[in-house]
Amino acid sequence: MNIRLLGATTLIAALATAGCATSPGYGGGYGTSPSYGSGAYGNTVCTDCGTVTRIEAVARGQNVPNSTGAVLGGIVGAVAGHEISDKTGGSKGNQNIATVAGAVGGAVAGNAIQNKVQQGTTYRVTVRMEDGNLRTVQQTDLAGIREGSYVRINGGRAVLR
């Protein structure tokens, strides 16, 4: 009984070792996948996978000046106020007042909208890929990812593997 087990183990080890070898000049080509190497037999390097080396918290919208929302809101409000007064048959003086009121209201609303959009944090995740390259992605949540986590970059996001 032990001889059969020893023989079976030896046969499996020999087949596994032979399966890892490739003939010289083998170029692969069949069974290729966009996530895995060249498709050559035995090549199982995931080109989209790696280990997180750094996570950096970044305040959202830090590159946008604070006045942008107010300026854009003021422009939209001024145009809207002018058009509404013009369509309702207001005098030239009423159109000017409506334009100024629309600009002020739009500026206040635009500033509030910008502040709401900028709240929160995004995370800059740096990943050392299996091929040795570094890739950085920015995302709004970590979903359990920590430094040292093994991840896959998918759709511009790091996802736990």
C-alpha positions in Angstrom: 0.0 0.0 0.0 2.8 2.5 0.9 4.6 1.6 -2.4 1.5 2.6 -4.4 1.3 5.9 -2.5 5.0 6.6 -3.0 4.7 5.8 -6.7 1.6 8.0 -7.1 3.3 10.9 -5.3 6.4 10.6 -7.4 4.3 10.5 -10.6 2.4 13.6 -9.6 5.6 15.5 -8.7 7.2 14.5 -12.1 4.1 15.7 -14.0 4.0 18.9 -12.1 7.7 19.6 -12.7 7.3 18.7 -16.4 4.3 20.9 -16.7 6.3 24.0 -15.6 8.9 23.5 -18.3 8.5 25.1 -21.7 10.2 24.3 -24.9 12.8 26.8 -26.3 11.3 29.5 -28.4 7.7 28.9 -27.2 5.9 32.3 -27.8 2.6 31.4 -26.3 -0.3 33.4 -27.8 -3.3 31.3 -27.1 -5.3 31.8 -24.0 -4.1 35.4 -23.5 -6.0 37.6 -21.1 -5.7 41.4 -20.6 -5.1 40.8 -16.9 -2.5 38.1 -17.1 0.9 38.2 -18.8 1.6 37.1 -22.4 -0.4 33.9 -22.2 2.7 31.7 -22.2 2.2 28.4 -20.3 3.1 28.9 -16.7 3.0 32.7 -16.8 0.5 33.7 -14.1 1.7 37.2 -13.3 -1.4 39.4 -12.9 -0.5 42.7 -14.7 -3.3 44.6 -12.8 -2.4 43.3 -9.3 0.0 44.5 -6.6 0.6 45.5 -3.0 -0.5 48.8 -1.5 2.6 50.7 -0.5 1.1 54.0 0.6 -2.3 55.6 1.3 -2.5 59.4 1.4 -5.7 61.2 2.5 -6.4 64.3 0.3 -9.1 66.9 0.9 -11.5 67.0 -2.0 -11.4 70.0 -4.2 -8.2 71.5 -2.8 -7.1 72.6 -6.2 -10.2 74.6 -7.0 -10.3 78.2 -5.8 -13.1 79.0 -3.4 -14.5 81.8 -5.5 -15.3 79.5 -8.5 -18.7 78.5 -7.3 -19.7 82.0 -6.4 -18.6 83.5 -9.7 -20.3 80.8 -11.8 -23.4 81.0 -9.7 -23.4 84.8 -10.0 -23.2 84.6 -13.8 -26.0 82.1 -14.1 -28.1 84.0 -11.6 -27.6 87.3 -13.4 -28.6 85.8 -16.7 -31.6 84.0 -15.2 -32.8 87.2 -13.4 -32.5 89.3 -16.6 -34.3 86.7 -18.7 -37.2 86.3 -16.2 -37.7 90.1 -15.9 -37.5 90.5 -19.6 -40.1 87.7 -20.3 -42.5 89.1 -17.7 -42.5 92.6 -19.3 -40.6 94.5 -16.6 -39.2 97.9 -17.3 -35.5 98.5 -17.9 -35.0 99.5 -14.3 -36.7 96.3 -13.1 -34.5 94.2 -15.4 -31.4 95.7 -13.9 -32.6 95.1 -10.3 -33.6 91.5 -11.3 -30.2 91.0 -12.9 -28.4 92.2 -9.7 -30.6 90.2 -7.4 -30.1 87.1 -9.6 -26.4 87.6 -9.5 -26.3 87.9 -5.7 -28.6 84.9 -5.2 -26.7 82.8 -7.7 -23.4 83.7 -6.1 -24.6 82.6 -2.6 -26.1 79.4 -4.1 -23.0 78.7 -6.1 -20.7 79.1 -3.1 -22.9 76.8 -1.0 -23.0 74.2 -3.7 -19.2 74.3 -4.1 -18.6 74.0 -0.3 -20.9 70.9 -0.3 -19.1 69.3 -3.2 -15.7 69.9 -1.6 -16.6 68.3 1.7 -15.0 65.0 2.4 -11.8 63.2 1.7 -10.4 61.2 -1.2 -7.5 58.7 -0.9 -4.5 58.6 -3.1 -3.5 54.9 -3.2 0.0 53.9 -4.4 0.4 50.3 -5.5 3.6 48.4 -6.4 2.5 46.2 -9.2 3.7 42.6 -9.6 5.9 43.7 -12.5 7.6 46.2 -10.2 6.0 49.4 -11.6 4.3 51.9 -9.3 0.7 53.0 -10.0 -1.4 55.6 -8.2 -5.1 55.8 -8.2 -7.4 58.3 -6.4 -10.7 57.1 -4.9 -13.3 58.3 -2.4 -13.4 55.2 -0.2 -10.9 52.5 0.8 -13.4 49.6 1.3 -11.0 47.8 3.7 -7.8 48.5 1.8 -4.7 49.2 4.1 -1.0 49.5 3.4 0.3 46.0 2.6 -3.1 44.9 1.1 -3.0 42.8 -2.1 -5.2 44.6 -4.6 -6.2 44.7 -8.3 -6.5 48.0 -10.2 -9.8 47.9 -11.9 -11.5 50.8 -13.6 -9.1 53.3 -12.0 -9.8 52.0 -8.5 -7.9 49.7 -6.2 -10.0 46.7 -5.2 -9.1 44.0 -2.6 -8.2 40.6 -4.1 
